[in-house]
């Protein structure tokens, strides 16, 4: 389906070459899709019944669809308010939950002006989580009580998908080639775009007969309870197994079949390539080795499969691998998956434990009416303190990438507990930073994935919003506006490099913009965030802006003006993450990011128009990166303690980076009041920032000496040199600006006051300077005219 979508887009571009560059594709490329081939599936996960040896029952094939919505952008009128783009906090979305289509505006792009968007400040009211969820919302989201919880599995997965099962533990009877070897037979593994490379999307047997098998070595006695099976991930082939047997062994020599009473059990397999199918054993079996033995397969395909094995380890004192038992976490946190209701309970309990440093508020609602809750952690919650930077973590943009959600819930528990116990690192962080944690940006998508469970939700179910929107392609494409302006403008001094206005058509009610996206944009505009990270899943890498390439190249290194600092931010997280920093780890899917030190420019991975990272950098002061946290988008609950330990230090040290660089307050020299919207320009870095409403600012920079110029409307520019040290605290670099004579005169006359002598003298000097300049210009003009007449007379 994605191949067809790409072809369709190519035809559109050929037909409309003049405007193709300005089209913003939704879902054509995905931020964390290793092979660019995500398909939105119905994913009616099937439970495989045990079949007789002579009868194979078929199941309904899951429907597949893709969403590729396009829109073009126009620049907002100078000084226009972004009233349409925002959804006021704590109010229901005006979107009709029954509507599933929207109009696609097609107007042309204009060059931006130097006017900055101004939006009305919104106060995000504190939420009372003791209140019950609206009954209408409950009916829409949990219309069947029996479907609201995932199926309970007796034993957790061994870890084929999460890579806890190593390549050496997987063997096969035969395989076609290296790229289709047994190490590729892992649930949800994604193939590369090129057919025939070393990164294909399944184990495929070399021969088509019933003697082929995929073997898993658990390395210890294990009580096996079932198998989850999936077909081959490929945009070129359609291969899956429709039935299979299971054999077990303690020594890999003598094998016994899994029995269904007195007969050998035959399990139902797949009816498509993506939908996971669960096959539960009639009776759990204890063994060390398990092999999957395909019996039938798709008639126009071949034997290919991806799998996960369910089993509980049994202690064995004679097992040489017992000393390698993986540890969990020493932190006593709530390590389990939390649906919307459970998330509310956990956030409420954290607030009740630490009411002095926490506050819960909502930035809006999802399409289905679920609130987007934020946990604020600060020594003065609910208020922006002068000079204190604002930090945010956002998780769950893709609803089925759930690890970020659980990590943020763990983080708020951990910070509350450590603060109460006097951990000085946490105390300092809370006292000097205002922290905002949004654990679920796409709660509708999460609930869809949660109902299927960690092993059965597949690769794409719950990724998109309820409307089918990929939110990481849903922000305004300001990159194209910027690059078009650079190409069209002859006077480079008129170009802007920050606070790009949102295109007018993007803010209209007809624009195909998710209510969740509008809420986050409103949030960004009303809080002066300095640093952020967007938590995803499905890979192990940290990406930094730009995420979009110029001229729609599929992938190309596209750096920002702050590339060196973004690389530092990405390195800080990647180098402190236990799994990413492991030099012996294997690639998740089809890209080996170890050769890039686990960081990469987003556009150099694949282009992502309309990403939140790029929007944040071009529309606000905030620097933002994307963290791909795990190969497994939806890890089993048993994996969560290990994932917390792997990411805990990274989450903390990344927050501390908000205190690097320069900070200060820009004040009026006469009144000492803060000056809002002052422009802070660092020489040799073509990206400016602006001061907040109280005049305070934060400029993230690497260590070094910088010349900084501050300008503000009605004030004379001010310039000074500031040094950023290697210390873990910012350099204070304050500015006091002097009003221009015209501004002083304007304010005095408005108040009906008397003009002071020094101002009159200054105004007289300005008039005389202008008079002299005008006289010189006139004299030059007359001289040129005189010479022209003399030339004609000759």
C-alpha positions in Angstrom: 0.0 0.0 0.0 2.8 2.4 0.8 4.4 1.6 -2.6 1.1 2.6 -4.3 1.0 5.8 -2.1 4.5 6.8 -3.2 3.6 6.1 -6.8 0.5 8.2 -6.5 2.4 11.1 -5.0 4.9 10.9 -7.8 2.1 11.2 -10.4 0.7 14.2 -8.5 4.2 15.9 -8.5 4.6 15.3 -12.2 1.2 16.9 -12.9 1.9 19.9 -10.6 5.7 20.5 -10.7 5.3 24.1 -9.9 3.8 23.5 -6.4 4.9 20.0 -5.5 7.7 21.3 -3.2 5.1 22.9 -1.0 3.0 19.8 -0.4 3.3 18.4 3.1 2.8 14.7 3.1 1.1 13.1 6.1 2.3 9.5 6.7 4.3 9.1 3.5 7.4 8.8 5.6 7.4 8.0 9.3 9.8 9.2 12.0 10.6 5.8 13.5 9.7 3.5 10.6 13.0 1.7 9.8 12.0 0.8 6.2 9.5 3.5 5.5 6.8 0.9 4.9 4.4 1.3 7.9 0.8 0.3 7.0 -2.2 1.2 9.1 -3.8 -2.1 9.9 -7.1 -3.1 11.4 -5.0 -5.7 13.2 -7.8 -8.0 14.3 -5.4 -10.1 16.2 -6.2 -13.8 15.9 -5.9 -16.4 18.6 -4.8 -19.6 17.0 -6.9 -22.6 18.0 -5.3 -26.0 18.2 -6.3 -27.9 15.1 -6.3 -31.5 14.1 -3.8 -32.9 11.7 -6.3 -33.0 8.9 -8.2 -29.7 9.2 -6.9 -26.2 9.1 -9.3 -23.4 10.1 -8.9 -20.1 8.4 -9.4 -16.7 9.8 -10.6 -13.4 8.5 -7.9 -11.4 6.8 -7.2 -8.0 8.4 -8.0 -4.9 6.4 -5.1 -2.6 5.6 -5.2 1.1 4.8 -2.8 4.0 4.6 -3.4 7.6 5.1 -1.6 10.1 2.9 -3.1 13.5 3.3 -1.6 16.5 1.6 -1.9 20.2 2.2 -0.2 23.4 1.1 0.7 26.4 3.3 0.4 30.1 3.3 2.0 32.6 5.6 -0.2 34.3 8.2 -0.8 38.0 7.8 1.7 40.2 9.7 0.8 40.4 13.4 -2.2 38.1 13.0 -3.3 36.2 16.1 -3.3 32.4 15.9 -6.7 32.0 17.4 -7.8 29.2 15.1 -4.8 27.0 15.6 -5.2 26.6 19.3 -7.7 24.7 21.4 -8.2 26.4 24.8 -7.1 24.3 27.7 -9.8 22.2 29.5 -12.4 22.7 26.8 -13.8 20.1 24.5 -12.5 19.9 20.9 -14.9 21.4 18.4 -14.2 18.5 16.0 -17.1 16.2 15.3 -16.2 12.7 16.5 -18.3 11.2 13.8 -16.5 13.0 11.0 -13.5 11.2 9.4 -12.7 13.4 6.4 -11.6 17.0 6.0 -11.1 19.4 3.1 -7.6 19.9 1.7 -6.7 23.6 1.2 -4.6 24.3 -1.9 -3.3 27.9 -1.8 0.1 29.1 -2.6 3.1 30.0 -0.4 4.2 33.6 0.3 7.4 34.8 1.7 7.3 35.5 5.4 7.6 39.0 6.9 9.5 40.1 10.0 6.3 40.4 12.0 6.1 37.9 14.9 3.0 35.9 15.8 1.4 37.0 18.9 -1.0 34.7 20.8 -3.1 35.4 23.8 -1.7 33.8 26.9 -3.7 30.9 28.2 -3.6 29.7 31.8 -3.7 26.0 32.0 -6.0 25.3 35.0 -5.2 22.6 37.6 -7.0 19.3 37.1 -8.8 17.4 39.8 -8.2 13.8 39.0 -10.7 12.7 41.7 -13.4 13.7 39.3 -15.0 10.9 37.3 -14.4 10.6 33.5 -17.3 11.9 31.4 -19.8 9.1 30.8 -20.1 9.9 27.1 -16.3 9.6 26.7 -16.4 6.3 28.5 -19.0 5.0 26.1 -17.0 6.1 23.1 -13.6 4.8 24.2 -14.6 1.7 26.2 -17.9 0.8 24.6 -17.2 -2.9 25.4 -16.0 -3.5 28.9 -14.7 -7.0 28.1 -12.5 -5.5 25.3 -10.9 -2.8 27.5 -8.2 -5.0 28.9 -5.6 -7.0 26.9 -5.6 -10.8 27.1 -3.6 -12.1 30.1 -0.7 -14.3 29.2 0.5 -16.9 31.7 4.2 -16.3 30.8 6.0 -13.3 29.3 7.8 -13.4 26.0 11.4 -14.7 25.9 12.5 -11.6 24.1 13.0 -12.3 20.4 11.4 -8.9 19.6 13.3 -7.0 22.3 16.6 -8.7 21.4 17.1 -10.3 24.8 17.3 -13.5 22.8 20.6 -13.3 21.0 21.2 -14.2 17.4 23.2 -17.3 18.5 20.1 -18.7 20.3 18.2 -18.9 17.0 18.9 -21.6 14.4 17.0 -23.0 11.4 16.9 -26.1 9.3 17.8 -24.0 6.2 17.5 -20.4 5.0 17.6 -18.8 1.6 20.4 -16.3 2.3 21.9 -14.3 5.1 19.3 -11.6 5.0 16.6 -14.2 5.6 18.5 -16.2 8.2 17.0 -17.3 11.6 18.3 -14.1 13.3 15.7 -12.3 11.2 12.7 -14.4 12.5 11.8 -12.0 15.2 8.3 -10.6 15.8 7.8 -7.2 14.2 11.3 -7.0 12.7 11.2 -4.6 9.7 12.9 -5.1 6.4 14.9 -2.7 4.4 13.5 -1.1 1.3 15.8 -2.9 -1.1 14.9 -6.5 -1.8 17.8 -8.9 -1.3 19.9 -7.0 1.2 21.1 -8.3 4.6 18.2 -6.8 6.4 15.1 -8.7 5.2 11.9 -9.1 7.2 11.7 -12.7 8.3 13.3 -16.1 8.4 12.6 -17.9 5.1 13.4 -21.5 4.5 15.5 -22.5 1.5 13.1 -25.4 0.6 9.3 -25.7 0.6 8.6 -28.9 2.6 7.3 -29.9 6.0 10.8 -30.6 7.3 11.7 -27.0 7.8 11.9 -25.4 11.3 13.1 -22.4 13.3 14.7 -23.3 16.7 14.9 -21.2 19.8 17.4 -22.0 22.6 16.1 -20.6 25.9 19.4 -21.6 27.6 17.7 -22.9 30.7 14.7 -25.0 31.6 11.6 -23.0 30.6 7.9 -23.6 30.9 6.7 -22.8 27.4 3.1 -21.7 27.0 2.7 -20.5 23.5 3.9 -18.9 20.3 3.1 -15.6 18.5 3.4 -15.9 14.7 3.6 -13.2 12.0 4.4 -13.2 8.3 7.2 -11.6 6.3 7.8 -7.8 6.4 8.4 -6.8 2.8 7.0 -4.4 0.2 8.0 -6.8 -2.6 6.8 -10.2 -1.3 3.7 -11.7 0.3 4.8 -14.7 2.5 3.3 -16.3 5.6 2.8 -19.6 7.3 -0.9 -20.7 7.6 -0.4 -23.7 10.0 2.5 -25.1 12.1 3.5 -27.7 14.6 5.7 -27.3 17.7 8.4 -29.6 19.0 10.4 -29.4 22.2 13.6 -30.8 23.5 16.0 -30.7 26.5 19.1 -31.5 24.5 18.3 -30.5 20.9 18.7 -34.2 19.8 15.6 -35.9 21.0 12.4 -34.0 20.1 8.8 -34.5 21.4 5.8 -32.9 19.7 3.4 -30.6 21.5 0.3 -32.7 22.0 -3.4 -31.9 21.9 -4.7 -34.9 23.9 -3.6 -38.0 22.0 -2.9 -36.2 18.8 0.0 -34.0 17.7 -1.2 -30.4 17.9 -1.4 -28.3 14.8 -1.7 -24.5 15.3 -3.4 -22.0 13.1 -1.0 -19.5 11.5 -1.4 -16.3 9.7 -3.8 -15.1 7.0 -1.8 -12.0 6.2 1.8 -10.8 6.7 1.3 -8.3 9.6 -1.4 -9.5 12.0 0.1 -11.4 14.9 -1.6 -14.7 15.7 -1.3 -16.2 19.2 -1.1 -20.0 19.5 -1.5 -21.2 23.1 -0.4 -24.7 24.0 -3.1 -27.0 25.4 -0.8 -27.8 28.3 2.5 -25.9 29.2 5.6 -27.9 28.5 9.0 -27.7 30.3 12.0 -27.8 28.0 15.1 -25.9 27.0 14.6 -25.9 23.2 11.6 -25.1 21.1 11.2 -25.3 17.3 8.4 -24.1 15.1 7.7 -26.5 12.2 5.6 -25.0 9.4 3.0 -27.3 7.8 1.2 -25.1 5.3 1.9 -21.7 3.8 0.5 -19.1 1.5 0.1 -20.9 -1.9 1.7 -18.1 -3.9 4.5 -17.5 -1.4 7.0 -19.5 0.5 7.9 -20.5 4.1 8.6 -17.3 5.9 7.8 -16.2 9.5 8.5 -13.9 12.4 7.9 -15.2 15.9 7.9 -14.6 19.6 7.9 -17.4 22.1 6.1 -17.2 25.5 7.8 -18.9 28.4 8.6 -18.7 32.1 12.1 -19.5 33.3 12.6 -22.2 35.8 15.5 -22.0 38.3 18.2 -24.5 37.6 21.3 -24.6 39.8 23.2 -26.6 37.2 22.6 -24.0 34.4 25.9 -22.1 33.6 23.8 -19.1 32.5 22.2 -18.5 35.8 24.8 -16.0 36.8 23.9 -14.0 33.8 20.3 -13.5 35.1 19.3 -10.0 34.0 18.6 -7.7 36.9 15.5 -5.5 37.1 15.5 -2.2 39.0 16.2 -1.4 42.6 13.7 1.5 42.4 10.3 0.5 43.8 8.2 2.0 41.1 4.9 1.0 39.5 6.3 -1.1 36.6 3.3 -2.0 34.5 1.4 -0.7 31.6 -1.1 2.0 32.5 -4.2 2.7 30.4 -5.9 6.1 30.6 -7.7 5.3 33.8 -4.7 3.8 35.5 -2.5 6.7 34.4 -4.9 9.1 36.1 -4.7 7.2 39.3 -0.9 7.1 39.2 -0.6 10.8 38.5 -3.0 11.6 41.3 -1.1 9.5 43.7 2.2 11.3 42.8 0.5 14.6 43.3 -0.9 13.5 46.7 2.5 12.4 47.8 4.2 15.6 46.7 1.6 18.4 46.6 4.2 21.1 47.2 6.2 20.4 44.1 3.6 19.0 41.6 0.6 20.2 39.7 -1.5 18.4 37.1 -3.1 20.3 34.3 -4.6 19.6 30.9 -3.6 21.2 27.6 -6.7 20.0 25.7 -8.5 16.9 24.6 -8.0 14.2 22.1 -10.5 13.5 19.2 -12.4 11.1 21.4 -12.4 13.4 24.4 -9.6 12.1 26.5 -7.6 14.8 28.3 -4.0 15.4 27.5 -2.6 15.5 31.1 0.7 17.2 32.0 2.5 16.7 35.3 4.3 19.9 36.3 7.2 19.5 38.8 8.7 22.7 40.3 9.3 24.2 43.7 6.7 26.8 42.7 4.2 24.9 40.6 1.8 26.9 38.5 4.0 29.9 38.0 6.8 30.9 35.7 9.7 32.2 37.8 12.0 34.9 36.5 15.2 33.3 35.2 14.0 29.7 35.7 14.0 27.7 32.4 11.0 25.6 31.2 11.6 22.0 30.2 9.3 19.4 28.7 9.2 15.7 27.8 6.5 14.6 25.3 5.7 10.9 24.9 3.1 8.9 23.1 2.8 10.9 20.0 2.4 7.5 18.3 0.0 5.7 20.6 1.6 2.2 20.1 5.1 3.4 21.1 4.4 3.0 24.8 7.8 2.9 26.5 8.1 6.7 26.7 4.7 6.9 28.4 5.8 4.5 31.1 9.2 6.1 31.5 7.6 9.5 32.2 5.2 8.0 34.7 8.2 6.3 36.4 10.1 9.6 36.3 7.5 11.6 38.1 7.3 8.9 40.8 11.1 8.8 41.1 11.5 12.6 41.3 8.8 12.9 44.0 10.3 10.1 46.1 13.9 11.3 45.7 12.9 14.9 46.5 11.3 13.8 49.8 14.4 11.7 50.6 16.6 14.7 50.1 18.5 13.6 47.0 20.5 16.8 46.3 20.7 16.2 42.5 16.9 16.0 42.3 16.3 18.8 44.8 18.5 21.1 42.7 16.9 20.2 39.5 13.4 20.8 40.8 14.4 24.1 42.5 16.1 25.5 39.4 13.9 24.1 36.6 10.2 24.1 35.8 9.6 20.6 34.4 6.5 19.5 32.3 5.8 15.9 31.6 3.2 14.9 28.9 3.1 11.1 29.1 0.4 10.6 26.4 0.0 13.0 23.4 -2.1 10.4 21.6 -4.3 8.7 24.2 -6.8 7.5 21.6 -4.1 5.5 19.7 -2.7 4.1 23.0 -6.1 2.7 24.0 -6.4 0.9 20.7 -3.0 -0.7 21.1 -3.4 -1.4 24.8 -6.6 -3.5 24.2 -4.6 -5.9 22.1 -1.6 -6.1 24.4 2.2 -5.9 24.0 2.7 -8.9 21.7 -0.5 -8.8 19.7 -0.9 -5.1 18.7 1.4 -5.5 15.7 3.6 -2.8 14.3 1.1 -0.1 13.4 -2.1 -0.4 15.4 -2.5 2.7 17.5 0.2 4.6 15.8 -2.1 7.2 14.3 -4.8 9.3 15.9 -8.4 8.2 15.8 -8.8 10.2 12.6 -5.8 8.4 11.0 -3.4 11.3 11.4 0.3 10.8 12.0 1.0 13.6 14.4 4.7 13.7 13.7 3.8 14.9 10.1 1.0 17.1 11.3 2.7 20.3 12.4 3.0 23.3 10.1 5.8 22.9 7.5 7.8 26.0 8.3 10.9 24.5 6.6 9.6 25.0 3.1 8.5 28.6 3.9 12.0 29.4 5.2 13.8 27.8 2.2 11.5 29.4 -0.3 12.0 32.8 1.3 15.8 32.3 1.1 15.6 31.5 -2.6 13.2 34.3 -3.5 14.5 37.2 -1.4 17.2 39.3 -2.9 17.8 41.5 0.1 19.0 39.0 2.7 18.7 41.5 5.5 14.9 41.2 5.3 14.9 37.5 6.0 13.9 36.1 9.4 15.4 33.0 10.9 13.2 32.4 13.9 9.6 32.7 15.1 8.2 31.9 11.6 4.5 32.6 11.5 2.1 29.7 11.1 0.5 29.6 7.6 -3.0 31.0 7.6 -4.6 28.0 5.9 -3.1 25.7 8.5 -4.9 27.5 11.3 -8.3 27.3 9.6 -11.0 24.9 10.8 -11.0 23.0 7.5 -7.2 22.2 7.8 -6.6 18.5 8.4 -4.9 19.1 11.8 -5.5 16.8 14.7 -7.0 18.3 17.9 -4.1 16.9 19.8 -1.6 18.8 17.5 -3.5 22.0 18.0 -3.4 21.6 21.7 0.3 21.0 21.7 0.9 24.1 19.5 -1.1 26.2 21.9 1.0 24.8 24.8 4.2 25.7 23.0 3.0 29.2 22.3 2.0 29.9 25.9 4.9 28.6 27.9 8.5 29.7 27.1 10.0 26.3 26.7 13.8 26.1 26.3 14.5 22.4 25.8 12.5 19.4 25.0 12.7 15.7 23.9 10.1 13.7 22.0 10.1 10.1 23.1 9.4 7.4 20.4 10.0 3.7 20.0 10.8 1.1 17.4 14.5 1.9 17.1 17.6 2.7 19.2 18.9 6.1 18.1 18.6 9.8 18.9 17.8 12.2 16.0 18.1 16.0 15.9 16.8 18.7 13.5 16.3 19.3 10.7 14.0 16.3 10.2 13.0 17.5 6.7 15.3 17.7 3.6 15.3 20.5 1.1 13.7 19.8 -2.3 12.1 16.6 -1.0 15.2 14.4 -1.2 14.5 11.0 0.5 17.4 11.5 2.9 20.1 14.1 3.1 22.1 15.7 5.9 20.2 19.0 6.6 21.7 20.8 9.6 20.4 23.7 11.6 22.4 26.8 12.5 22.8 25.2 16.0 24.0 21.8 14.6 26.9 21.5 17.0 24.7 22.0 20.1 22.1 19.6 18.8 24.8 17.0 18.3 25.8 17.6 21.9 22.2 17.1 23.1 21.8 13.9 21.1 25.2 12.6 22.3 24.3 13.3 26.0 21.3 11.0 25.8 22.8 8.3 23.7 26.0 8.0 25.5 24.3 7.6 28.9 21.7 5.1 27.7 22.8 1.6 28.7 21.6 -0.2 25.6 22.6 2.4 23.1 26.1 2.7 24.5 26.6 -1.1 24.4 29.2 -1.6 21.6 28.1 -5.2 21.2 24.4 -4.7 20.6 23.0 -5.7 17.2 20.9 -3.4 15.0 17.1 -3.4 15.7 15.9 -3.6 12.1 17.7 -2.5 9.0 20.0 0.4 10.0 23.2 0.1 12.0 23.3 3.3 14.0 26.3 2.2 16.0 28.5 3.5 13.2 27.0 7.0 13.9 27.5 6.7 17.6 23.7 6.2 17.9 22.9 9.7 16.8 21.9 11.0 13.4 20.5 14.1 11.7 16.8 13.3 11.3 16.7 14.3 7.6 19.8 12.1 7.0 17.7 9.1 8.2 14.6 9.9 6.2 12.8 13.1 5.5 9.9 14.0 7.8 7.9 17.1 6.7 5.8 18.7 9.5 7.7 17.2 12.4 7.3 18.6 15.9 11.1 19.0 16.3 11.4 21.3 13.3 8.3 23.3 14.2 9.6 23.8 17.7 12.9 25.2 16.5 11.4 27.5 13.8 8.3 28.7 15.6 9.5 29.0 19.2 12.7 29.3 21.3 12.7 25.6 22.2 15.3 23.1 21.0 13.9 19.6 20.7 15.3 16.1 19.7 13.7 12.8 19.2 14.7 9.7 21.2 13.9 6.3 19.8 13.9 4.3 23.0 13.7 0.6 22.1 13.6 -1.9 19.3 10.2 -3.0 20.6 7.5 -0.4 20.4 5.3 -2.1 23.0 7.6 -4.0 25.4 6.1 -6.5 27.8 5.6 -5.3 31.3 8.4 -7.6 32.5 10.8 -5.5 30.4 9.9 -2.2 32.0 12.3 -2.4 35.1 15.3 -3.0 32.7 14.2 -0.2 30.4 13.9 2.2 33.3 17.4 1.4 34.5 18.7 1.8 30.9 17.1 5.3 30.5 17.0 6.8 34.0 20.4 8.5 33.9 19.7 9.7 30.3 16.4 11.3 31.3 18.0 13.2 34.2 21.2 14.3 32.5 19.3 15.5 29.5 17.1 17.7 31.6 20.2 19.2 33.2 21.3 20.4 29.7 18.7 23.2 29.9 21.2 25.0 32.2 23.9 25.2 29.5 24.7 28.4 27.6 23.6 31.9 28.5 20.7 33.3 30.4 19.7 36.7 31.7 17.1 39.4 31.8 16.7 42.2 29.3 15.5 45.3 31.2 14.6 48.9 30.5 17.5 51.0 31.6 15.3 53.7 33.2 12.4 51.7 34.7 14.2 48.3 35.3 11.1 46.5 33.9 11.6 43.4 31.7 11.4 43.9 28.0 9.4 41.1 26.2 10.0 40.0 22.6 13.5 41.4 22.6 15.6 39.6 19.9 18.8 37.9 21.1 21.3 37.5 18.3 24.6 35.5 18.6 27.2 36.4 16.0 28.0 33.7 13.5 24.8 31.7 14.4 22.0 32.4 12.1 19.2 31.7 14.5 17.9 34.2 17.0 15.6 33.8 20.0 13.3 36.1 21.9 12.9 37.1 25.5 9.8 35.9 27.5 7.1 38.1 28.8 9.1 39.1 31.9 12.2 39.9 29.8 14.2 36.8 30.8 15.8 34.6 28.1 17.9 31.4 27.7 20.3 30.8 24.8 21.6 27.2 24.6 25.2 27.3 23.5 28.3 25.1 23.7 31.3 26.5 25.7 33.1 29.4 24.1 33.2 33.2 23.7 30.2 34.8 22.0 29.3 38.4 20.9 25.6 38.9 21.7 23.5 41.7 20.3 20.0 42.5 21.7 17.4 44.6 19.9 13.9 45.5 20.8 11.3 47.8 19.3 11.7 51.3 20.6 15.1 50.7 22.1 18.7 51.2 20.9 20.6 48.0 20.2 23.0 46.7 22.9 26.0 44.4 22.3 28.4 42.7 24.7 30.7 39.7 24.8 29.7 36.7 27.0 31.7 33.5 27.8 30.1 30.1 28.2 32.1 27.9 30.6 32.2 24.1 30.8 30.4 24.3 34.2 27.0 22.8 34.6 25.3 26.1 35.1 24.6 29.0 32.6 26.5 32.2 32.3 24.5 35.3 33.4 24.4 37.8 30.6 22.0 40.6 31.4 21.2 43.6 29.2 19.8 47.1 29.9 18.4 48.8 26.9 18.0 52.6 26.4 14.8 53.8 24.7 15.3 55.6 21.4 14.6 59.4 21.5 11.5 58.9 19.4 10.1 56.3 21.8 10.8 58.5 24.8 9.1 61.4 23.1 6.1 59.3 22.2 5.7 58.0 25.8 6.0 61.5 27.3 3.5 63.1 24.9 1.1 60.2 25.6 1.2 61.0 29.3 1.0 64.8 28.7 4.3 65.4 30.3 7.0 68.0 29.7 9.8 67.2 27.4 13.1 67.2 29.3 16.1 69.4 28.0 18.4 66.4 27.3 15.7 64.8 25.1 15.1 68.1 23.3 18.8 68.4 22.6 19.0 64.8 21.4 16.0 65.3 19.1 17.6 68.5 17.7 20.8 66.6 17.0 18.9 63.9 15.2 17.1 66.4 13.1 20.3 68.2 12.2 22.0 64.9 11.3 19.0 64.0 9.0 19.1 67.6 7.5 22.8 67.2 6.7 22.2 63.8 5.2 19.3 65.1 3.1 21.4 68.1 2.0 24.3 65.9 0.9 21.9 63.7 -1.0 20.3 66.7 -2.8 23.7 68.1 -3.6 24.8 64.8 -5.1 21.6 64.6 -7.1 22.1 68.2 -8.5 25.7 67.5 -9.3 24.8 64.4 -11.2 22.1 66.3 -13.1 24.6 69.1 -14.0 27.1 66.6 -15.3 24.4 64.9 -17.4 23.4 68.3 -19.0 27.1 69.0 -19.8 27.4 65.6 -21.4 24.4 66.2 -23.6 25.6 69.7 -24.6 28.9 68.2 -25.9 
